[in-house]
Amino acid sequence: MFFTVLTIFPEMFDPFWSHGIIRRALEAKKIEASAVNIREFAEDRHQVTDDRPFGGGSGMVMKPEPLAAAIRATSQTMQGAKAVLLTPQGRIFDQQMARELASYEGLILICGRYEGVDERICHDLIDYEISIGDYVLTGGELAAMVLMDAVTRLIPGALGGEDAAEKDSFSDGLLEHAHYTRPRIFEAQAVPEVLLSGHHQEIENWRLESSVMRTLLKRPDLLQNKDLTPQESQILKKWRQA
Ligand code: 9D3
């Protein structure tokens, strides 16, 4: 996977590239990444990337020419890449979209700033418009990092060791079971006895029950569109009666 981010703040990405799983994936060449300054594609002497909105009003709009030049130049060097605009008007990002995006060879992530980008950028040059949720950010950069983080961990080999990606929360539509580590008693709270028993089947049963119960309590909305296995339905019935 090849990520190119188009932004007026490329330095924001340096700490993101430099830590944890993202850093390891870069070092292992599971992903490649660069942040390009849109300003470099502005033709004027002061490299201006914004302008006042037609029709008046407060705030500034991202000019189309530098952005279009940056997207075209990047597309030419990235065969099979999709262009993603991070925008509050986009479809809300979820795990299914992360899986879809992870299937491409490359992603060009366009980070808006100011009040927004000129509408005419969207029609020909953008494949996806994505928001990361219904709250107001100051620009698309953090959203681009969220997207790259979620996509990177789906790239085969990027997590290292065993492929935990598919066992995760959301990948089967339920929240994960509760987790415990040492000590066995922490502030008068004991670890569930079954987890210390060594009975693998009982542990699996307990984890599925924990998973279904937690989803019912914390995220009942996830159960609306989910196909349950007979075992899951039985657990759910029991906890709904409780
Ligand atoms: C006053 C109207 N605002 C729209 C909600 C203007 C506006 C606010 C914030 C325009 C752009 C932005 C900057 N946000 C993003 O670029 C952004 C974003 C977000 O704010 N929330 C969730 N996902 C995203 S992706 C890009």
py3Dmol code that shows the C-alpha trace and the ligand (Angstrom):
import py3Dmol

protein = """\
ATOM      1  CA  MET A   1       0.000   0.000   0.000  1.00  0.00           C
ATOM      2  CA  PHE A   2       1.291   3.431  -1.006  1.00  0.00           C
ATOM      3  CA  PHE A   3      -0.131   6.508   0.782  1.00  0.00           C
ATOM      4  CA  THR A   4       0.445  10.042  -0.512  1.00  0.00           C
ATOM      5  CA  VAL A   5      -1.080  12.804   1.594  1.00  0.00           C
ATOM      6  CA  LEU A   6      -1.741  16.217   0.047  1.00  0.00           C
ATOM      7  CA  THR A   7      -1.793  18.871   2.764  1.00  0.00           C
ATOM      8  CA  ILE A   8      -0.588  22.356   3.616  1.00  0.00           C
ATOM      9  CA  PHE A   9       0.841  20.926   6.886  1.00  0.00           C
ATOM     10  CA  PRO A  10       3.047  17.968   5.872  1.00  0.00           C
ATOM     11  CA  GLU A  11       5.044  18.157   9.132  1.00  0.00           C
ATOM     12  CA  MET A  12       1.928  17.096  11.079  1.00  0.00           C
ATOM     13  CA  PHE A  13       2.520  13.569   9.737  1.00  0.00           C
ATOM     14  CA  ASP A  14       6.117  13.148  10.963  1.00  0.00           C
ATOM     15  CA  PRO A  15       5.206  11.920  14.460  1.00  0.00           C
ATOM     16  CA  PHE A  16       2.511   9.679  12.966  1.00  0.00           C
ATOM     17  CA  TRP A  17       5.019   7.920  10.667  1.00  0.00           C
ATOM     18  CA  SER A  18       7.541   7.568  13.542  1.00  0.00           C
ATOM     19  CA  HIS A  19       5.779   5.361  16.080  1.00  0.00           C
ATOM     20  CA  GLY A  20       4.432   1.902  16.725  1.00  0.00           C
ATOM     21  CA  ILE A  21       2.827  -0.290  14.105  1.00  0.00           C
ATOM     22  CA  ILE A  22       2.871   2.414  11.419  1.00  0.00           C
ATOM     23  CA  ARG A  23       6.619   2.855  11.815  1.00  0.00           C
ATOM     24  CA  ARG A  24       7.180  -0.922  11.714  1.00  0.00           C
ATOM     25  CA  ALA A  25       5.001  -1.293   8.608  1.00  0.00           C
ATOM     26  CA  LEU A  26       7.032   1.440   6.883  1.00  0.00           C
ATOM     27  CA  GLU A  27      10.355  -0.151   7.860  1.00  0.00           C
ATOM     28  CA  ALA A  28       9.119  -3.545   6.637  1.00  0.00           C
ATOM     29  CA  LYS A  29       7.938  -1.926   3.336  1.00  0.00           C
ATOM     30  CA  LYS A  30       4.383  -3.216   3.957  1.00  0.00           C
ATOM     31  CA  ILE A  31       3.371   0.398   3.331  1.00  0.00           C
ATOM     32  CA  GLU A  32       5.079   3.437   1.809  1.00  0.00           C
ATOM     33  CA  ALA A  33       4.043   6.952   2.730  1.00  0.00           C
ATOM     34  CA  SER A  34       4.781  10.576   1.986  1.00  0.00           C
ATOM     35  CA  ALA A  35       3.189  13.932   2.700  1.00  0.00           C
ATOM     36  CA  VAL A  36       3.347  16.516  -0.083  1.00  0.00           C
ATOM     37  CA  ASN A  37       2.765  20.227   0.416  1.00  0.00           C
ATOM     38  CA  ILE A  38      -0.054  21.499  -1.832  1.00  0.00           C
ATOM     39  CA  ARG A  39       1.713  24.888  -1.725  1.00  0.00           C
ATOM     40  CA  GLU A  40       4.434  23.479  -3.999  1.00  0.00           C
ATOM     41  CA  PHE A  41       1.818  23.328  -6.765  1.00  0.00           C
ATOM     42  CA  ALA A  42       0.736  26.974  -6.442  1.00  0.00           C
ATOM     43  CA  GLU A  43       2.009  28.964  -9.431  1.00  0.00           C
ATOM     44  CA  ASP A  44       2.063  32.443  -7.906  1.00  0.00           C
ATOM     45  CA  ARG A  45       5.039  33.989  -6.133  1.00  0.00           C
ATOM     46  CA  HIS A  46       3.490  33.730  -2.667  1.00  0.00           C
ATOM     47  CA  GLN A  47       2.243  30.171  -3.241  1.00  0.00           C
ATOM     48  CA  VAL A  48      -1.304  31.011  -2.162  1.00  0.00           C
ATOM     49  CA  THR A  49      -3.651  28.026  -1.643  1.00  0.00           C
ATOM     50  CA  ASP A  50      -6.824  29.827  -0.460  1.00  0.00           C
ATOM     51  CA  ASP A  51      -9.105  32.632  -1.618  1.00  0.00           C
ATOM     52  CA  ARG A  52     -12.298  34.476  -0.627  1.00  0.00           C
ATOM     53  CA  PRO A  53     -15.609  32.720  -1.373  1.00  0.00           C
ATOM     54  CA  PHE A  54     -17.679  33.803  -4.389  1.00  0.00           C
ATOM     55  CA  GLY A  55     -20.978  35.111  -3.036  1.00  0.00           C
ATOM     56  CA  GLY A  56     -19.319  36.508   0.064  1.00  0.00           C
ATOM     57  CA  GLY A  57     -19.260  35.265   3.615  1.00  0.00           C
ATOM     58  CA  SER A  58     -16.617  34.670   6.211  1.00  0.00           C
ATOM     59  CA  GLY A  59     -13.774  32.209   5.925  1.00  0.00           C
ATOM     60  CA  MET A  60     -11.667  31.131   2.985  1.00  0.00           C
ATOM     61  CA  VAL A  61     -11.932  28.416   0.327  1.00  0.00           C
ATOM     62  CA  MET A  62      -9.150  26.193  -0.940  1.00  0.00           C
ATOM     63  CA  LYS A  63      -8.287  27.261  -4.507  1.00  0.00           C
ATOM     64  CA  PRO A  64      -8.851  24.569  -7.139  1.00  0.00           C
ATOM     65  CA  GLU A  65      -5.737  24.989  -9.332  1.00  0.00           C
ATOM     66  CA  PRO A  66      -2.969  24.008  -6.872  1.00  0.00           C
ATOM     67  CA  LEU A  67      -5.067  21.127  -5.545  1.00  0.00           C
ATOM     68  CA  ALA A  68      -5.885  19.848  -9.058  1.00  0.00           C
ATOM     69  CA  ALA A  69      -2.223  20.071 -10.090  1.00  0.00           C
ATOM     70  CA  ALA A  70      -1.154  18.206  -6.948  1.00  0.00           C
ATOM     71  CA  ILE A  71      -3.729  15.410  -7.439  1.00  0.00           C
ATOM     72  CA  ARG A  72      -2.855  14.993 -11.155  1.00  0.00           C
ATOM     73  CA  ALA A  73       0.898  14.944 -10.529  1.00  0.00           C
ATOM     74  CA  THR A  74       0.475  12.368  -7.751  1.00  0.00           C
ATOM     75  CA  SER A  75      -1.951  10.155  -9.740  1.00  0.00           C
ATOM     76  CA  GLN A  76       0.552   9.918 -12.585  1.00  0.00           C
ATOM     77  CA  THR A  77       3.179   8.378 -10.337  1.00  0.00           C
ATOM     78  CA  MET A  78       0.714   6.048  -8.555  1.00  0.00           C
ATOM     79  CA  GLN A  79      -0.892   3.454 -10.848  1.00  0.00           C
ATOM     80  CA  GLY A  80      -4.068   1.963  -9.365  1.00  0.00           C
ATOM     81  CA  ALA A  81      -4.400   4.622  -6.659  1.00  0.00           C
ATOM     82  CA  LYS A  82      -7.742   6.053  -5.527  1.00  0.00           C
ATOM     83  CA  ALA A  83      -8.174   9.709  -4.547  1.00  0.00           C
ATOM     84  CA  VAL A  84      -9.886  10.300  -1.201  1.00  0.00           C
ATOM     85  CA  LEU A  85     -11.057  13.739  -0.056  1.00  0.00           C
ATOM     86  CA  LEU A  86     -11.376  14.069   3.717  1.00  0.00           C
ATOM     87  CA  THR A  87     -14.387  16.307   4.274  1.00  0.00           C
ATOM     88  CA  PRO A  88     -17.169  16.776   6.860  1.00  0.00           C
ATOM     89  CA  GLN A  89     -19.640  16.161   3.985  1.00  0.00           C
ATOM     90  CA  GLY A  90     -18.256  12.689   3.271  1.00  0.00           C
ATOM     91  CA  ARG A  91     -19.588   9.224   4.026  1.00  0.00           C
ATOM     92  CA  ILE A  92     -18.822   8.280   7.623  1.00  0.00           C
ATOM     93  CA  PHE A  93     -15.773   6.026   7.805  1.00  0.00           C
ATOM     94  CA  ASP A  94     -16.212   2.513   9.170  1.00  0.00           C
ATOM     95  CA  GLN A  95     -14.404  -0.839   9.228  1.00  0.00           C
ATOM     96  CA  GLN A  96     -16.029  -1.981   5.993  1.00  0.00           C
ATOM     97  CA  MET A  97     -14.709   1.112   4.187  1.00  0.00           C
ATOM     98  CA  ALA A  98     -11.284   0.480   5.713  1.00  0.00           C
ATOM     99  CA  ARG A  99     -11.357  -3.041   4.201  1.00  0.00           C
ATOM    100  CA  GLU A 100     -12.407  -1.702   0.798  1.00  0.00           C
ATOM    101  CA  LEU A 101      -9.668   0.961   0.795  1.00  0.00           C
ATOM    102  CA  ALA A 102      -7.062  -1.598   1.915  1.00  0.00           C
ATOM    103  CA  SER A 103      -7.683  -3.505  -1.340  1.00  0.00           C
ATOM    104  CA  TYR A 104      -6.204  -0.737  -3.526  1.00  0.00           C
ATOM    105  CA  GLU A 105      -2.528  -0.388  -4.449  1.00  0.00           C
ATOM    106  CA  GLY A 106      -2.404   3.218  -3.331  1.00  0.00           C
ATOM    107  CA  LEU A 107      -4.425   6.025  -1.765  1.00  0.00           C
ATOM    108  CA  ILE A 108      -4.077   9.761  -2.372  1.00  0.00           C
ATOM    109  CA  LEU A 109      -5.457  11.482   0.719  1.00  0.00           C
ATOM    110  CA  ILE A 110      -6.484  15.094   0.210  1.00  0.00           C
ATOM    111  CA  CYS A 111      -6.722  17.170   3.381  1.00  0.00           C
ATOM    112  CA  GLY A 112      -8.914  20.241   3.229  1.00  0.00           C
ATOM    113  CA  ARG A 113      -8.309  23.297   5.392  1.00  0.00           C
ATOM    114  CA  TYR A 114     -10.201  26.583   5.781  1.00  0.00           C
ATOM    115  CA  GLU A 115     -13.984  26.379   5.244  1.00  0.00           C
ATOM    116  CA  GLY A 116     -13.656  23.789   2.496  1.00  0.00           C
ATOM    117  CA  VAL A 117     -12.335  23.081  -0.987  1.00  0.00           C
ATOM    118  CA  ASP A 118     -13.700  24.505  -4.248  1.00  0.00           C
ATOM    119  CA  GLU A 119     -16.606  22.223  -5.278  1.00  0.00           C
ATOM    120  CA  ARG A 120     -15.219  21.728  -8.798  1.00  0.00           C
ATOM    121  CA  ILE A 121     -12.363  19.596  -7.431  1.00  0.00           C
ATOM    122  CA  CYS A 122     -14.784  16.880  -6.402  1.00  0.00           C
ATOM    123  CA  HIS A 123     -16.336  15.960  -9.742  1.00  0.00           C
ATOM    124  CA  ASP A 124     -13.475  14.639 -11.852  1.00  0.00           C
ATOM    125  CA  LEU A 125     -10.590  14.153  -9.473  1.00  0.00           C
ATOM    126  CA  ILE A 126     -12.071  12.482  -6.384  1.00  0.00           C
ATOM    127  CA  ASP A 127     -13.096   8.813  -6.002  1.00  0.00           C
ATOM    128  CA  TYR A 128     -14.230   8.909  -2.354  1.00  0.00           C
ATOM    129  CA  GLU A 129     -15.411  11.682   0.004  1.00  0.00           C
ATOM    130  CA  ILE A 130     -14.953  10.525   3.595  1.00  0.00           C
ATOM    131  CA  SER A 131     -15.726  11.986   7.039  1.00  0.00           C
ATOM    132  CA  ILE A 132     -14.532  10.319  10.247  1.00  0.00           C
ATOM    133  CA  GLY A 133     -17.612  11.290  12.262  1.00  0.00           C
ATOM    134  CA  ASP A 134     -20.094  13.979  13.198  1.00  0.00           C
ATOM    135  CA  TYR A 135     -17.872  16.474  15.007  1.00  0.00           C
ATOM    136  CA  VAL A 136     -15.974  19.498  13.679  1.00  0.00           C
ATOM    137  CA  LEU A 137     -12.196  19.308  13.162  1.00  0.00           C
ATOM    138  CA  THR A 138      -9.926  22.134  11.998  1.00  0.00           C
ATOM    139  CA  GLY A 139      -8.817  20.239   8.895  1.00  0.00           C
ATOM    140  CA  GLY A 140      -8.561  16.856   7.207  1.00  0.00           C
ATOM    141  CA  GLU A 141      -5.099  15.901   8.500  1.00  0.00           C
ATOM    142  CA  LEU A 142      -6.188  14.011  11.626  1.00  0.00           C
ATOM    143  CA  ALA A 143      -8.894  12.303   9.593  1.00  0.00           C
ATOM    144  CA  ALA A 144      -6.248  11.175   7.063  1.00  0.00           C
ATOM    145  CA  MET A 145      -4.188   9.713   9.920  1.00  0.00           C
ATOM    146  CA  VAL A 146      -7.214   7.875  11.310  1.00  0.00           C
ATOM    147  CA  LEU A 147      -7.902   6.396   7.878  1.00  0.00           C
ATOM    148  CA  MET A 148      -4.262   5.358   7.294  1.00  0.00           C
ATOM    149  CA  ASP A 149      -4.081   3.840  10.766  1.00  0.00           C
ATOM    150  CA  ALA A 150      -7.190   1.706  10.197  1.00  0.00           C
ATOM    151  CA  VAL A 151      -6.133   0.686   6.660  1.00  0.00           C
ATOM    152  CA  THR A 152      -2.503  -0.120   7.546  1.00  0.00           C
ATOM    153  CA  ARG A 153      -3.397  -2.665  10.192  1.00  0.00           C
ATOM    154  CA  LEU A 154      -5.419  -4.571   7.553  1.00  0.00           C
ATOM    155  CA  ILE A 155      -2.426  -4.927   5.211  1.00  0.00           C
ATOM    156  CA  PRO A 156      -1.196  -8.542   5.401  1.00  0.00           C
ATOM    157  CA  GLY A 157       1.914  -8.749   7.604  1.00  0.00           C
ATOM    158  CA  ALA A 158       1.634  -5.176   8.901  1.00  0.00           C
ATOM    159  CA  LEU A 159       0.684  -6.205  12.435  1.00  0.00           C
ATOM    160  CA  GLY A 160       3.587  -8.636  12.661  1.00  0.00           C
ATOM    161  CA  GLY A 161       3.363 -11.980  14.395  1.00  0.00           C
ATOM    162  CA  GLU A 162      -0.059 -13.583  14.237  1.00  0.00           C
ATOM    163  CA  ASP A 163      -2.709 -11.868  12.146  1.00  0.00           C
ATOM    164  CA  ALA A 164      -4.931 -10.436  14.861  1.00  0.00           C
ATOM    165  CA  ALA A 165      -6.741  -8.063  12.499  1.00  0.00           C
ATOM    166  CA  GLU A 166      -9.604 -10.411  11.717  1.00  0.00           C
ATOM    167  CA  LYS A 167     -10.365 -11.345  15.336  1.00  0.00           C
ATOM    168  CA  ASP A 168     -10.902  -7.720  16.274  1.00  0.00           C
ATOM    169  CA  SER A 169     -13.827  -5.723  17.480  1.00  0.00           C
ATOM    170  CA  PHE A 170     -16.190  -4.894  14.584  1.00  0.00           C
ATOM    171  CA  SER A 171     -14.669  -7.469  12.245  1.00  0.00           C
ATOM    172  CA  ASP A 172     -17.466  -9.890  13.212  1.00  0.00           C
ATOM    173  CA  GLY A 173     -19.931  -7.174  14.235  1.00  0.00           C
ATOM    174  CA  LEU A 174     -19.635  -7.667  18.017  1.00  0.00           C
ATOM    175  CA  LEU A 175     -17.501  -5.890  20.615  1.00  0.00           C
ATOM    176  CA  GLU A 176     -14.544  -7.799  21.996  1.00  0.00           C
ATOM    177  CA  HIS A 177     -14.762  -9.806  25.206  1.00  0.00           C
ATOM    178  CA  ALA A 178     -13.307  -8.371  28.440  1.00  0.00           C
ATOM    179  CA  HIS A 179      -9.532  -8.722  28.922  1.00  0.00           C
ATOM    180  CA  TYR A 180      -7.576  -9.437  32.101  1.00  0.00           C
ATOM    181  CA  THR A 181      -3.898  -9.776  33.010  1.00  0.00           C
ATOM    182  CA  ARG A 182      -1.954 -10.048  36.286  1.00  0.00           C
ATOM    183  CA  PRO A 183      -2.487  -9.511  39.169  1.00  0.00           C
ATOM    184  CA  ARG A 184      -5.310 -12.002  39.882  1.00  0.00           C
ATOM    185  CA  ILE A 185      -6.808  -9.547  42.375  1.00  0.00           C
ATOM    186  CA  PHE A 186      -6.694  -5.819  41.633  1.00  0.00           C
ATOM    187  CA  GLU A 187      -8.299  -3.370  44.099  1.00  0.00           C
ATOM    188  CA  ALA A 188     -10.531  -6.123  45.489  1.00  0.00           C
ATOM    189  CA  GLN A 189     -11.679  -7.231  41.997  1.00  0.00           C
ATOM    190  CA  ALA A 190     -10.851 -10.801  40.998  1.00  0.00           C
ATOM    191  CA  VAL A 191     -10.254 -12.158  37.492  1.00  0.00           C
ATOM    192  CA  PRO A 192     -13.155 -14.453  36.397  1.00  0.00           C
ATOM    193  CA  GLU A 193     -12.285 -17.952  37.641  1.00  0.00           C
ATOM    194  CA  VAL A 194     -12.882 -19.669  34.276  1.00  0.00           C
ATOM    195  CA  LEU A 195      -9.970 -17.750  32.689  1.00  0.00           C
ATOM    196  CA  LEU A 196      -7.589 -19.367  35.191  1.00  0.00           C
ATOM    197  CA  SER A 197      -9.038 -22.862  34.681  1.00  0.00           C
ATOM    198  CA  GLY A 198      -7.157 -23.909  31.541  1.00  0.00           C
ATOM    199  CA  HIS A 199     -10.406 -25.273  30.007  1.00  0.00           C
ATOM    200  CA  HIS A 200     -10.099 -23.900  26.491  1.00  0.00           C
ATOM    201  CA  GLN A 201     -13.689 -24.638  25.418  1.00  0.00           C
ATOM    202  CA  GLU A 202     -15.121 -23.053  28.578  1.00  0.00           C
ATOM    203  CA  ILE A 203     -12.875 -20.032  28.059  1.00  0.00           C
ATOM    204  CA  GLU A 204     -14.133 -19.680  24.464  1.00  0.00           C
ATOM    205  CA  ASN A 205     -17.749 -19.939  25.680  1.00  0.00           C
ATOM    206  CA  TRP A 206     -17.121 -17.308  28.377  1.00  0.00           C
ATOM    207  CA  ARG A 207     -15.492 -14.961  25.840  1.00  0.00           C
ATOM    208  CA  LEU A 208     -18.408 -15.252  23.412  1.00  0.00           C
ATOM    209  CA  GLU A 209     -20.842 -14.560  26.265  1.00  0.00           C
ATOM    210  CA  SER A 210     -18.748 -11.542  27.371  1.00  0.00           C
ATOM    211  CA  SER A 211     -18.702 -10.304  23.798  1.00  0.00           C
ATOM    212  CA  VAL A 212     -22.472 -10.561  23.251  1.00  0.00           C
ATOM    213  CA  MET A 213     -23.312  -9.114  26.698  1.00  0.00           C
ATOM    214  CA  ARG A 214     -20.974  -6.146  26.266  1.00  0.00           C
ATOM    215  CA  THR A 215     -22.397  -5.394  22.826  1.00  0.00           C
ATOM    216  CA  LEU A 216     -25.928  -5.462  24.247  1.00  0.00           C
ATOM    217  CA  LEU A 217     -24.966  -3.105  27.103  1.00  0.00           C
ATOM    218  CA  LYS A 218     -22.563  -0.711  25.351  1.00  0.00           C
ATOM    219  CA  ARG A 219     -23.488  -0.780  21.644  1.00  0.00           C
ATOM    220  CA  PRO A 220     -26.980  -2.226  21.145  1.00  0.00           C
ATOM    221  CA  ASP A 221     -27.077  -0.476  17.745  1.00  0.00           C
ATOM    222  CA  LEU A 222     -24.533  -3.007  16.433  1.00  0.00           C
ATOM    223  CA  LEU A 223     -27.019  -5.849  17.021  1.00  0.00           C
ATOM    224  CA  GLN A 224     -29.644  -4.275  14.727  1.00  0.00           C
ATOM    225  CA  ASN A 225     -28.037  -5.305  11.427  1.00  0.00           C
ATOM    226  CA  LYS A 226     -26.200  -8.386  12.566  1.00  0.00           C
ATOM    227  CA  ASP A 227     -26.785 -12.017  11.602  1.00  0.00           C
ATOM    228  CA  LEU A 228     -26.366 -13.971  14.839  1.00  0.00           C
ATOM    229  CA  THR A 229     -25.203 -17.565  15.086  1.00  0.00           C
ATOM    230  CA  PRO A 230     -27.592 -19.854  17.029  1.00  0.00           C
ATOM    231  CA  GLN A 231     -25.172 -19.734  20.000  1.00  0.00           C
ATOM    232  CA  GLU A 232     -25.059 -15.920  19.912  1.00  0.00           C
ATOM    233  CA  SER A 233     -28.884 -15.714  19.732  1.00  0.00           C
ATOM    234  CA  GLN A 234     -29.197 -17.975  22.752  1.00  0.00           C
ATOM    235  CA  ILE A 235     -26.802 -15.823  24.812  1.00  0.00           C
ATOM    236  CA  LEU A 236     -28.594 -12.652  23.738  1.00  0.00           C
ATOM    237  CA  LYS A 237     -31.989 -14.084  24.707  1.00  0.00           C
ATOM    238  CA  LYS A 238     -30.673 -14.959  28.150  1.00  0.00           C
ATOM    239  CA  TRP A 239     -29.199 -11.485  28.763  1.00  0.00           C
ATOM    240  CA  ARG A 240     -32.238  -9.655  27.394  1.00  0.00           C
ATOM    241  CA  GLN A 241     -34.367 -11.509  29.976  1.00  0.00           C
ATOM    242  CA  ALA A 242     -31.879 -10.781  32.770  1.00  0.00           C
TER     243      ALA A 242
END
"""
ligand_1 = """\
26
9D3
C -19.324 25.950 9.325
C -19.460 24.741 8.484
N -18.387 23.765 8.695
C -18.820 22.441 8.183
C -19.208 21.525 9.294
C -17.195 24.199 7.986
C -16.032 23.299 8.168
C -15.640 22.886 9.420
C -14.502 22.098 9.581
C -15.296 22.921 7.077
C -14.163 22.133 7.237
C -13.777 21.735 8.484
C -12.547 20.933 8.651
N -12.850 19.483 8.778
C -12.383 18.603 7.932
O -11.694 18.966 6.991
C -12.734 17.210 8.090
C -13.560 16.543 9.055
C -14.313 17.005 10.168
O -14.362 18.195 10.502
N -15.023 16.077 10.894
C -15.002 14.760 10.609
N -14.338 14.272 9.579
C -13.615 15.163 8.821
S -12.714 14.746 7.489
C -12.235 16.295 7.192
"""
view = py3Dmol.view(width=600, height=400)
view.addModel(protein, "pdb")
view.setStyle({"model": 0}, {"cartoon": {"style": "trace"}})
view.addModel(ligand_1, "xyz")
view.setStyle({"model": 1}, {"stick": {}})
view.zoomTo()
view.show()
